[in-house]
Amino acid sequence: MQNKTVDSLKKLGLSTYQALVYISLTYMISGTATDISLNSNVPRSKIYDVLKVLSEKGFVEIERGRPLKYHVVPPTEVFRHYKDKILEELEESEMELNYAYENQLSKTPAPIWLIHGTDRIIKKELEIISRAKKTVNIRMGFLFKNEINQLIEKFEKQINRGIEVNILASPYSYVDNKKINIIGEFKDSKVNIMKANLPFVKMIVRDGKEMIHIFTKFSGKERSVISNTAIGVWNQYEDIAKNYDDRFFNIWNKKLKNKV
């Protein structure tokens, strides 16, 4: 078990000695360098340097005195800090790589792809939303089962980055004969949403540059979506995406005026 914990701490940038000392201190809570050396089996000749680095990295606090006393920083606090730091670094890397990817993408011909299967369609929706820099505009005539939580999580993340998410939505839809309250599903989220009479299709446009249209077959009196017939049309022609985006905003702005 200790080996596994040492490996985890090494992933946070600690050496083997530093990991062993921190583990020992979590059991001791505090101690002198001599006590910690004995408890962790780290040589006395190394212990001061190890404790100094642990202090600099935020794993240990030093109490001045003779002798110096070392106190462990609680694991919950340490791991929360490092988790936040790692996530921040990953997000920065993701943005840098996406920027490079999108620059190269703009230099290649912009074809139209057909995407089959709800899982692949939802994955592409989330990917398009992730690339947004300013706005995500959606005409939502229906939702797939198990899609809403993924969308809300992605929307919240983008909204926290300052991206505007606007949705024109049908009040509800039927998917595989199950009723979904579309407006109600988003009531606790931060998205801007307004009710609209829409055809049974879905459209997502980001920044007026890229879009996806999703179509399915329907059945019965309730026009229930047949999920396994879904097709997504992923379109990267900016002129087409901008045209749909402009039409979205025309409808959106009219509805806003009517609400005032």
ZADO-1210 file (C-alpha; in nm, 4 decimals, padded with zeros to 6 digits):
<atoms>
<atom x="00.0000" y="00.0000" z="00.0000" code="MET" pos="1"/>
<atom x="00.2834" y="00.2381" z="00.0886" code="GLN" pos="2"/>
<atom x="00.4491" y="00.1760" z="-00.2499" code="ASN" pos="3"/>
<atom x="00.1276" y="00.2805" z="-00.4223" code="LYS" pos="4"/>
<atom x="00.1107" y="00.5982" z="-00.2129" code="THR" pos="5"/>
<atom x="00.4764" y="00.6753" z="-00.2861" code="VAL" pos="6"/>
<atom x="00.4059" y="00.6375" z="-00.6590" code="ASP" pos="7"/>
<atom x="00.1074" y="00.8738" z="-00.6309" code="SER" pos="8"/>
<atom x="00.3148" y="01.1353" z="-00.4501" code="LEU" pos="9"/>
<atom x="00.5909" y="01.1023" z="-00.7082" code="LYS" pos="10"/>
<atom x="00.3322" y="01.1962" z="-00.9714" code="LYS" pos="11"/>
<atom x="00.2944" y="01.5239" z="-00.7814" code="LEU" pos="12"/>
<atom x="00.6663" y="01.5889" z="-00.8270" code="GLY" pos="13"/>
<atom x="00.8122" y="01.4424" z="-00.5065" code="LEU" pos="14"/>
<atom x="01.1229" y="01.2263" z="-00.4919" code="SER" pos="15"/>
<atom x="01.1143" y="00.8896" z="-00.3153" code="THR" pos="16"/>
<atom x="01.2730" y="01.0378" z="00.0001" code="TYR" pos="17"/>
<atom x="01.0303" y="01.3317" z="-00.0020" code="GLN" pos="18"/>
<atom x="00.7336" y="01.0972" z="-00.0405" code="ALA" pos="19"/>
<atom x="00.8542" y="00.8752" z="00.2460" code="LEU" pos="20"/>
<atom x="00.9020" y="01.1753" z="00.4738" code="VAL" pos="21"/>
<atom x="00.5572" y="01.3152" z="00.3948" code="TYR" pos="22"/>
<atom x="00.3938" y="00.9762" z="00.4565" code="ILE" pos="23"/>
<atom x="00.5744" y="00.9454" z="00.7902" code="SER" pos="24"/>
<atom x="00.4683" y="01.2946" z="00.8931" code="LEU" pos="25"/>
<atom x="00.1021" y="01.2165" z="00.8237" code="THR" pos="26"/>
<atom x="00.1297" y="00.9564" z="01.1020" code="TYR" pos="27"/>
<atom x="00.3447" y="01.1741" z="01.3291" code="MET" pos="28"/>
<atom x="00.1607" y="01.5055" z="01.2626" code="ILE" pos="29"/>
<atom x="00.4738" y="01.6923" z="01.3747" code="SER" pos="30"/>
<atom x="00.8282" y="01.6220" z="01.4836" code="GLY" pos="31"/>
<atom x="01.1930" y="01.7234" z="01.4792" code="THR" pos="32"/>
<atom x="01.4251" y="01.6374" z="01.1929" code="ALA" pos="33"/>
<atom x="01.5812" y="01.3596" z="01.4020" code="THR" pos="34"/>
<atom x="01.2411" y="01.2054" z="01.4839" code="ASP" pos="35"/>
<atom x="01.1309" y="01.2236" z="01.1197" code="ILE" pos="36"/>
<atom x="01.4584" y="01.0724" z="00.9955" code="SER" pos="37"/>
<atom x="01.4199" y="00.7760" z="01.2290" code="LEU" pos="38"/>
<atom x="01.0515" y="00.7289" z="01.1488" code="ASN" pos="39"/>
<atom x="01.0891" y="00.7511" z="00.7699" code="SER" pos="40"/>
<atom x="01.4249" y="00.5708" z="00.7360" code="ASN" pos="41"/>
<atom x="01.5570" y="00.8670" z="00.5376" code="VAL" pos="42"/>
<atom x="01.9272" y="00.9265" z="00.6215" code="PRO" pos="43"/>
<atom x="02.0016" y="01.2086" z="00.8654" code="ARG" pos="44"/>
<atom x="02.2406" y="01.3560" z="00.6090" code="SER" pos="45"/>
<atom x="01.9476" y="01.4040" z="00.3675" code="LYS" pos="46"/>
<atom x="01.6616" y="01.4899" z="00.6006" code="ILE" pos="47"/>
<atom x="01.7099" y="01.8684" z="00.6237" code="TYR" pos="48"/>
<atom x="01.7263" y="01.9133" z="00.2475" code="ASP" pos="49"/>
<atom x="01.4219" y="01.6898" z="00.2036" code="VAL" pos="50"/>
<atom x="01.2202" y="01.8840" z="00.4627" code="LEU" pos="51"/>
<atom x="01.3253" y="02.2164" z="00.3102" code="LYS" pos="52"/>
<atom x="01.1954" y="02.1101" z="-00.0331" code="VAL" pos="53"/>
<atom x="00.8730" y="01.9746" z="00.1171" code="LEU" pos="54"/>
<atom x="00.8201" y="02.3112" z="00.2847" code="SER" pos="55"/>
<atom x="00.8781" y="02.4946" z="-00.0438" code="GLU" pos="56"/>
<atom x="00.6268" y="02.2669" z="-00.2175" code="LYS" pos="57"/>
<atom x="00.3625" y="02.3203" z="00.0479" code="GLY" pos="58"/>
<atom x="00.3658" y="01.9738" z="00.2090" code="PHE" pos="59"/>
<atom x="00.5263" y="02.0775" z="00.5372" code="VAL" pos="60"/>
<atom x="00.5210" y="02.3843" z="00.7632" code="GLU" pos="61"/>
<atom x="00.8263" y="02.4788" z="00.9712" code="ILE" pos="62"/>
<atom x="00.8001" y="02.6060" z="01.3297" code="GLU" pos="63"/>
<atom x="01.1023" y="02.8160" z="01.4244" code="ARG" pos="64"/>
<atom x="01.2826" y="02.7225" z="01.7434" code="GLY" pos="65"/>
<atom x="01.5624" y="02.5077" z="01.8759" code="ARG" pos="66"/>
<atom x="01.5358" y="02.2537" z="01.7359" code="PRO" pos="67"/>
<atom x="01.3175" y="02.3314" z="01.4349" code="LEU" pos="68"/>
<atom x="00.9837" y="02.1520" z="01.4404" code="LYS" pos="69"/>
<atom x="00.8061" y="02.0321" z="01.1270" code="TYR" pos="70"/>
<atom x="00.4264" y="02.0044" z="01.0917" code="HIS" pos="71"/>
<atom x="00.2455" y="01.8130" z="00.8190" code="VAL" pos="72"/>
<atom x="00.0065" y="02.0034" z="00.5918" code="VAL" pos="73"/>
<atom x="-00.3174" y="01.7973" z="00.5820" code="PRO" pos="74"/>
<atom x="-00.3381" y="01.5654" z="00.2790" code="PRO" pos="75"/>
<atom x="-00.6825" y="01.7008" z="00.1803" code="THR" pos="76"/>
<atom x="-00.5375" y="02.0510" z="00.1522" code="GLU" pos="77"/>
<atom x="-00.2271" y="01.9357" z="-00.0358" code="VAL" pos="78"/>
<atom x="-00.4129" y="01.7181" z="-00.2835" code="PHE" pos="79"/>
<atom x="-00.6812" y="01.9807" z="-00.3493" code="ARG" pos="80"/>
<atom x="-00.4116" y="02.2330" z="-00.4352" code="HIS" pos="81"/>
<atom x="-00.2285" y="01.9926" z="-00.6669" code="TYR" pos="82"/>
<atom x="-00.5496" y="01.8684" z="-00.8320" code="LYS" pos="83"/>
<atom x="-00.6442" y="02.2287" z="-00.9118" code="ASP" pos="84"/>
<atom x="-00.2948" y="02.2961" z="-01.0419" code="LYS" pos="85"/>
<atom x="-00.2909" y="01.9833" z="-01.2607" code="ILE" pos="86"/>
<atom x="-00.6386" y="02.0577" z="-01.4011" code="LEU" pos="87"/>
<atom x="-00.5350" y="02.4152" z="-01.4759" code="GLU" pos="88"/>
<atom x="-00.2221" y="02.2953" z="-01.6566" code="GLU" pos="89"/>
<atom x="-00.4222" y="02.0368" z="-01.8524" code="LEU" pos="90"/>
<atom x="-00.6773" y="02.2980" z="-01.9562" code="GLU" pos="91"/>
<atom x="-00.4000" y="02.5356" z="-02.0672" code="GLU" pos="92"/>
<atom x="-00.2415" y="02.2546" z="-02.2704" code="SER" pos="93"/>
<atom x="-00.5789" y="02.1638" z="-02.4189" code="GLU" pos="94"/>
<atom x="-00.6367" y="02.5246" z="-02.5254" code="MET" pos="95"/>
<atom x="-00.2879" y="02.5519" z="-02.6788" code="GLU" pos="96"/>
<atom x="-00.3260" y="02.2267" z="-02.8700" code="LEU" pos="97"/>
<atom x="-00.6787" y="02.3186" z="-02.9822" code="ASN" pos="98"/>
<atom x="-00.5472" y="02.6533" z="-03.1047" code="TYR" pos="99"/>
<atom x="-00.2798" y="02.4746" z="-03.3092" code="ALA" pos="100"/>
<atom x="-00.5344" y="02.2216" z="-03.4337" code="TYR" pos="101"/>
<atom x="-00.7838" y="02.4886" z="-03.5376" code="GLU" pos="102"/>
<atom x="-00.5136" y="02.6915" z="-03.7154" code="ASN" pos="103"/>
<atom x="-00.4211" y="02.3879" z="-03.9206" code="GLN" pos="104"/>
<atom x="-00.7876" y="02.3031" z="-03.9716" code="LEU" pos="105"/>
<atom x="-00.8481" y="02.6442" z="-04.1254" code="SER" pos="106"/>
<atom x="-00.5790" y="02.5702" z="-04.3869" code="LYS" pos="107"/>
<atom x="-00.7412" y="02.2483" z="-04.5039" code="THR" pos="108"/>
<atom x="-01.0499" y="02.2090" z="-04.7236" code="PRO" pos="109"/>
<atom x="-01.3662" y="02.2297" z="-04.5135" code="ALA" pos="110"/>
<atom x="-01.5756" y="01.9279" z="-04.6085" code="PRO" pos="111"/>
<atom x="-01.9020" y="01.8044" z="-04.4640" code="ILE" pos="112"/>
<atom x="-01.9044" y="01.4786" z="-04.2664" code="TRP" pos="113"/>
<atom x="-02.1933" y="01.2462" z="-04.1852" code="LEU" pos="114"/>
<atom x="-02.1837" y="01.0995" z="-03.8340" code="ILE" pos="115"/>
<atom x="-02.3913" y="00.7941" z="-03.7422" code="HIS" pos="116"/>
<atom x="-02.4839" y="00.6744" z="-03.3910" code="GLY" pos="117"/>
<atom x="-02.5939" y="00.8759" z="-03.0887" code="THR" pos="118"/>
<atom x="-02.2696" y="00.8253" z="-02.8929" code="ASP" pos="119"/>
<atom x="-02.0591" y="00.9584" z="-03.1799" code="ARG" pos="120"/>
<atom x="-02.2999" y="01.2443" z="-03.2431" code="ILE" pos="121"/>
<atom x="-02.2971" y="01.3510" z="-02.8760" code="ILE" pos="122"/>
<atom x="-01.9170" y="01.3279" z="-02.8712" code="LYS" pos="123"/>
<atom x="-01.8989" y="01.5575" z="-03.1754" code="LYS" pos="124"/>
<atom x="-02.1476" y="01.8013" z="-03.0174" code="GLU" pos="125"/>
<atom x="-01.9298" y="01.8271" z="-02.7057" code="LEU" pos="126"/>
<atom x="-01.6176" y="01.8685" z="-02.9180" code="GLU" pos="127"/>
<atom x="-01.7736" y="02.1573" z="-03.1127" code="ILE" pos="128"/>
<atom x="-01.8945" y="02.3247" z="-02.7916" code="ILE" pos="129"/>
<atom x="-01.5421" y="02.2899" z="-02.6448" code="SER" pos="130"/>
<atom x="-01.3956" y="02.4864" z="-02.9359" code="ARG" pos="131"/>
<atom x="-01.6200" y="02.7885" z="-02.8793" code="ALA" pos="132"/>
<atom x="-01.4470" y="03.1201" z="-02.8119" code="LYS" pos="133"/>
<atom x="-01.7519" y="03.3490" z="-02.7832" code="LYS" pos="134"/>
<atom x="-02.0907" y="03.1883" z="-02.8417" code="THR" pos="135"/>
<atom x="-02.2708" y="02.8568" z="-02.8688" code="VAL" pos="136"/>
<atom x="-02.6179" y="02.8846" z="-03.0238" code="ASN" pos="137"/>
<atom x="-02.8523" y="02.5866" z="-03.0267" code="ILE" pos="138"/>
<atom x="-03.1902" y="02.5068" z="-03.1763" code="ARG" pos="139"/>
<atom x="-03.2980" y="02.2083" z="-02.9703" code="MET" pos="140"/>
<atom x="-03.5998" y="02.0239" z="-03.1064" code="GLY" pos="141"/>
<atom x="-03.5166" y="01.7118" z="-02.9082" code="PHE" pos="142"/>
<atom x="-03.2617" y="01.5540" z="-02.6728" code="LEU" pos="143"/>
<atom x="-03.1169" y="01.2054" z="-02.6730" code="PHE" pos="144"/>
<atom x="-03.1386" y="00.9945" z="-02.3589" code="LYS" pos="145"/>
<atom x="-02.8273" y="01.0325" z="-02.1385" code="ASN" pos="146"/>
<atom x="-02.7255" y="01.3472" z="-02.3278" code="GLU" pos="147"/>
<atom x="-02.8436" y="01.6178" z="-02.0896" code="ILE" pos="148"/>
<atom x="-02.5884" y="01.5691" z="-01.8086" code="ASN" pos="149"/>
<atom x="-02.2983" y="01.5721" z="-02.0533" code="GLN" pos="150"/>
<atom x="-02.4262" y="01.8893" z="-02.2167" code="LEU" pos="151"/>
<atom x="-02.4869" y="02.0717" z="-01.8886" code="ILE" pos="152"/>
<atom x="-02.1381" y="01.9834" z="-01.7602" code="GLU" pos="153"/>
<atom x="-01.9808" y="02.1122" z="-02.0824" code="LYS" pos="154"/>
<atom x="-02.1995" y="02.4265" z="-02.0870" code="PHE" pos="155"/>
<atom x="-02.1125" y="02.5149" z="-01.7260" code="GLU" pos="156"/>
<atom x="-01.7428" y="02.4829" z="-01.8011" code="LYS" pos="157"/>
<atom x="-01.7687" y="02.7071" z="-02.1079" code="GLN" pos="158"/>
<atom x="-01.9904" y="02.9640" z="-01.9332" code="ILE" pos="159"/>
<atom x="-01.7315" y="02.9884" z="-01.6534" code="ASN" pos="160"/>
<atom x="-01.4792" y="03.0777" z="-01.9252" code="ARG" pos="161"/>
<atom x="-01.7035" y="03.3663" z="-02.0356" code="GLY" pos="162"/>
<atom x="-01.8687" y="03.1935" z="-02.3308" code="ILE" pos="163"/>
<atom x="-02.2362" y="03.2679" z="-02.3980" code="GLU" pos="164"/>
<atom x="-02.4669" y="02.9691" z="-02.4416" code="VAL" pos="165"/>
<atom x="-02.8084" y="03.0418" z="-02.5981" code="ASN" pos="166"/>
<atom x="-03.0751" y="02.7771" z="-02.6544" code="ILE" pos="167"/>
<atom x="-03.4055" y="02.7946" z="-02.8401" code="LEU" pos="168"/>
<atom x="-03.5836" y="02.4794" z="-02.7250" code="ALA" pos="169"/>
<atom x="-03.9032" y="02.2866" z="-02.7695" code="SER" pos="170"/>
<atom x="-04.0778" y="02.2499" z="-02.4313" code="PRO" pos="171"/>
<atom x="-04.0415" y="01.8704" z="-02.4443" code="TYR" pos="172"/>
<atom x="-03.9744" y="01.5794" z="-02.6772" code="SER" pos="173"/>
<atom x="-04.0225" y="01.2046" z="-02.6836" code="TYR" pos="174"/>
<atom x="-03.7169" y="00.9844" z="-02.7289" code="VAL" pos="175"/>
<atom x="-03.7659" y="00.6102" z="-02.7725" code="ASP" pos="176"/>
<atom x="-04.1183" y="00.6678" z="-02.6336" code="ASN" pos="177"/>
<atom x="-03.9920" y="00.8408" z="-02.3182" code="LYS" pos="178"/>
<atom x="-04.0958" y="01.2023" z="-02.2539" code="LYS" pos="179"/>
<atom x="-03.8146" y="01.4511" z="-02.1857" code="ILE" pos="180"/>
<atom x="-03.8928" y="01.7967" z="-02.0433" code="ASN" pos="181"/>
<atom x="-03.6255" y="01.9921" z="-02.2313" code="ILE" pos="182"/>
<atom x="-03.6858" y="02.3328" z="-02.0721" code="ILE" pos="183"/>
<atom x="-03.7122" y="02.1749" z="-01.7278" code="GLY" pos="184"/>
<atom x="-03.3829" y="01.9872" z="-01.7657" code="GLU" pos="185"/>
<atom x="-03.1977" y="02.3197" z="-01.7970" code="PHE" pos="186"/>
<atom x="-03.3809" y="02.5108" z="-01.5221" code="LYS" pos="187"/>
<atom x="-03.0921" y="02.4941" z="-01.2720" code="ASP" pos="188"/>
<atom x="-02.8163" y="02.5615" z="-01.5265" code="SER" pos="189"/>
<atom x="-02.6646" y="02.8968" z="-01.6289" code="LYS" pos="190"/>
<atom x="-02.7589" y="02.8727" z="-01.9967" code="VAL" pos="191"/>
<atom x="-02.9822" y="03.1307" z="-02.1638" code="ASN" pos="192"/>
<atom x="-03.2875" y="02.9362" z="-02.2793" code="ILE" pos="193"/>
<atom x="-03.6179" y="03.0336" z="-02.4406" code="MET" pos="194"/>
<atom x="-03.9131" y="02.8265" z="-02.5538" code="LYS" pos="195"/>
<atom x="-03.9719" y="02.8019" z="-02.9286" code="ALA" pos="196"/>
<atom x="-04.1820" y="02.6008" z="-03.1719" code="ASN" pos="197"/>
<atom x="-03.9172" y="02.4036" z="-03.3543" code="LEU" pos="198"/>
<atom x="-03.9079" y="02.1188" z="-03.6033" code="PRO" pos="199"/>
<atom x="-03.7819" y="01.7856" z="-03.4705" code="PHE" pos="200"/>
<atom x="-03.4155" y="01.8575" z="-03.5469" code="VAL" pos="201"/>
<atom x="-03.1198" y="01.9875" z="-03.3489" code="LYS" pos="202"/>
<atom x="-02.8606" y="02.2425" z="-03.4564" code="MET" pos="203"/>
<atom x="-02.5489" y="02.3623" z="-03.2754" code="ILE" pos="204"/>
<atom x="-02.3397" y="02.6537" z="-03.4076" code="VAL" pos="205"/>
<atom x="-02.0270" y="02.7821" z="-03.2404" code="ARG" pos="206"/>
<atom x="-01.8903" y="03.1308" z="-03.3122" code="ASP" pos="207"/>
<atom x="-02.0606" y="03.1349" z="-03.6528" code="GLY" pos="208"/>
<atom x="-01.7758" y="02.9147" z="-03.7791" code="LYS" pos="209"/>
<atom x="-01.8747" y="02.5518" z="-03.7325" code="GLU" pos="210"/>
<atom x="-02.2006" y="02.3649" z="-03.6876" code="MET" pos="211"/>
<atom x="-02.3745" y="02.0314" z="-03.6651" code="ILE" pos="212"/>
<atom x="-02.7285" y="01.9409" z="-03.7670" code="HIS" pos="213"/>
<atom x="-02.8841" y="01.6268" z="-03.6201" code="ILE" pos="214"/>
<atom x="-03.1772" y="01.4473" z="-03.7824" code="PHE" pos="215"/>
<atom x="-03.3647" y="01.1316" z="-03.6854" code="THR" pos="216"/>
<atom x="-03.6700" y="00.9327" z="-03.7855" code="LYS" pos="217"/>
<atom x="-03.9808" y="00.9553" z="-03.5671" code="PHE" pos="218"/>
<atom x="-04.2662" y="00.7234" z="-03.4842" code="SER" pos="219"/>
<atom x="-04.6179" y="00.7279" z="-03.3438" code="GLY" pos="220"/>
<atom x="-04.8598" y="01.0011" z="-03.2522" code="LYS" pos="221"/>
<atom x="-04.6053" y="01.1679" z="-03.0216" code="GLU" pos="222"/>
<atom x="-04.3410" y="01.1794" z="-03.2959" code="ARG" pos="223"/>
<atom x="-04.0986" y="00.9911" z="-03.0717" code="SER" pos="224"/>
<atom x="-03.7316" y="01.0047" z="-03.1757" code="VAL" pos="225"/>
<atom x="-03.5929" y="00.6701" z="-03.2919" code="ILE" pos="226"/>
<atom x="-03.2375" y="00.7066" z="-03.1581" code="SER" pos="227"/>
<atom x="-03.0746" y="00.4383" z="-03.3710" code="ASN" pos="228"/>
<atom x="-03.1693" y="00.6279" z="-03.6887" code="THR" pos="229"/>
<atom x="-02.9872" y="00.9498" z="-03.5876" code="ALA" pos="230"/>
<atom x="-02.7518" y="01.1163" z="-03.8346" code="ILE" pos="231"/>
<atom x="-02.5325" y="01.4190" z="-03.7633" code="GLY" pos="232"/>
<atom x="-02.4184" y="01.6521" z="-04.0429" code="VAL" pos="233"/>
<atom x="-02.0968" y="01.8206" z="-03.9307" code="TRP" pos="234"/>
<atom x="-02.0321" y="02.1322" z="-04.1359" code="ASN" pos="235"/>
<atom x="-01.7176" y="02.3456" z="-04.1309" code="GLN" pos="236"/>
<atom x="-01.8018" y="02.5865" z="-04.4120" code="TYR" pos="237"/>
<atom x="-01.7927" y="02.9199" z="-04.2308" code="GLU" pos="238"/>
<atom x="-02.0296" y="03.0947" z="-04.4736" code="ASP" pos="239"/>
<atom x="-02.2985" y="02.8342" z="-04.4081" code="ILE" pos="240"/>
<atom x="-02.2393" y="02.8341" z="-04.0309" code="ALA" pos="241"/>
<atom x="-02.2513" y="03.2146" z="-04.0174" code="LYS" pos="242"/>
<atom x="-02.5747" y="03.2190" z="-04.2170" code="ASN" pos="243"/>
<atom x="-02.7417" y="02.9827" z="-03.9671" code="TYR" pos="244"/>
<atom x="-02.5947" y="03.1793" z="-03.6760" code="ASP" pos="245"/>
<atom x="-02.7358" y="03.5061" z="-03.8115" code="ASP" pos="246"/>
<atom x="-03.0785" y="03.3472" z="-03.8527" code="ARG" pos="247"/>
<atom x="-03.0593" y="03.2161" z="-03.4966" code="PHE" pos="248"/>
<atom x="-02.9826" y="03.5631" z="-03.3584" code="PHE" pos="249"/>
<atom x="-03.2667" y="03.7190" z="-03.5606" code="ASN" pos="250"/>
<atom x="-03.5147" y="03.4818" z="-03.3959" code="ILE" pos="251"/>
<atom x="-03.3463" y="03.5160" z="-03.0564" code="TRP" pos="252"/>
<atom x="-03.3515" y="03.8972" z="-03.0602" code="ASN" pos="253"/>
<atom x="-03.7170" y="03.9069" z="-03.1666" code="LYS" pos="254"/>
<atom x="-03.8097" y="03.6818" z="-02.8748" code="LYS" pos="255"/>
<atom x="-03.6097" y="03.9011" z="-02.6373" code="LEU" pos="256"/>
<atom x="-03.8009" y="04.2116" z="-02.7556" code="LYS" pos="257"/>
<atom x="-04.1324" y="04.0334" z="-02.7093" code="ASN" pos="258"/>
<atom x="-04.0356" y="03.9445" z="-02.3507" code="LYS" pos="259"/>
<atom x="-03.9683" y="04.3080" z="-02.2586" code="VAL" pos="260"/>
</atoms>
